[in-house]
Amino acid sequence: MSGILVVYELAGDDARSVLRVHAVPAAPGTTSVPGPRTFCGRDTFAMEAAPAEPHADPGAPWYAPEHAGRICPACDDAVGNG
């Protein structure tokens, strides 16, 4: 599933905890830079790119397993539910 990146919507606290995990298409002409909007339409400006691409392995979901409870349902639907 190339061209799809993962970004984190973070809490404003000191711990910078993950509130929601979103999928985003790569910016035009790149494979590793998130585009300006997530699949659900949120602005990615204040979001943080995930450190790895969990979807790179065949059969793996697009998000990291430890964030399964925080995935954006609209992004999950757009990506095809992993």
C-alpha positions as CSV (number, residue, x, y, z in Angstrom):
1,M,0.0,0.0,0.0
2,S,2.6,2.5,-1.1
3,G,1.9,6.2,-0.9
4,I,0.0,6.0,2.4
5,L,1.6,7.4,5.5
6,V,0.6,7.4,9.1
7,V,0.4,10.6,11.2
8,Y,-0.4,11.1,14.9
9,E,-2.8,13.7,16.2
10,L,-1.2,14.6,19.6
11,A,-2.4,15.9,22.9
12,G,-1.2,19.2,24.0
13,D,0.3,17.9,27.2
14,D,4.0,17.5,28.0
15,A,3.8,13.8,27.3
16,R,2.6,14.5,23.7
17,S,0.4,11.4,23.9
18,V,-1.3,10.1,20.7
19,L,-5.0,11.1,20.6
20,R,-5.8,9.7,17.2
21,V,-4.0,7.9,14.4
22,H,-4.7,9.1,10.8
23,A,-3.8,7.9,7.3
24,V,-2.6,10.4,4.8
25,P,-1.5,10.2,1.2
26,A,2.1,11.1,0.5
27,A,2.7,14.6,-0.8
28,P,2.9,14.7,-4.6
29,G,6.3,13.6,-5.9
30,T,7.3,12.0,-2.6
31,T,6.9,8.7,-0.8
32,S,7.8,9.8,2.7
33,V,6.3,13.3,3.2
34,P,2.7,13.5,4.4
35,G,0.4,15.4,2.2
36,P,-1.6,18.4,3.6
37,R,-4.8,16.5,4.5
38,T,-5.6,13.2,6.0
39,F,-8.1,10.8,4.3
40,C,-10.7,12.1,6.7
41,G,-10.0,15.7,5.7
42,R,-8.0,16.9,8.7
43,D,-5.1,19.3,8.3
44,T,-1.8,17.5,8.9
45,F,0.2,20.7,9.8
46,A,0.2,20.1,13.5
47,M,0.4,16.3,13.3
48,E,3.5,14.2,13.7
49,A,4.5,11.6,11.2
50,A,4.8,8.1,12.5
51,P,8.4,6.9,12.9
52,A,7.8,3.8,10.8
53,E,5.5,2.4,8.1
54,P,3.6,-0.4,9.8
55,H,1.7,-1.2,6.5
56,A,5.0,-2.0,4.7
57,D,4.7,-5.7,5.5
58,P,2.2,-7.6,3.4
59,G,-0.9,-8.3,5.4
60,A,-0.1,-5.8,8.2
61,P,-2.6,-3.1,9.0
62,W,-1.8,0.5,8.0
63,Y,-1.4,1.5,11.6
64,A,0.9,0.2,14.4
65,P,-0.8,-2.4,16.5
66,E,-0.2,-0.5,19.7
67,H,-2.5,2.3,18.4
68,A,-5.3,0.0,17.2
69,G,-7.7,1.6,19.7
70,R,-6.9,5.1,18.5
71,I,-7.3,4.8,14.7
72,C,-9.6,7.3,12.9
73,P,-12.6,5.4,11.6
74,A,-12.9,7.6,8.5
75,C,-9.3,7.1,7.6
76,D,-9.6,3.4,8.2
77,D,-12.6,3.2,5.9
78,A,-10.8,5.2,3.2
79,V,-7.7,3.0,3.4
80,G,-9.8,-0.2,3.2
81,N,-9.5,-1.4,6.9
82,G,-5.9,-2.6,6.6
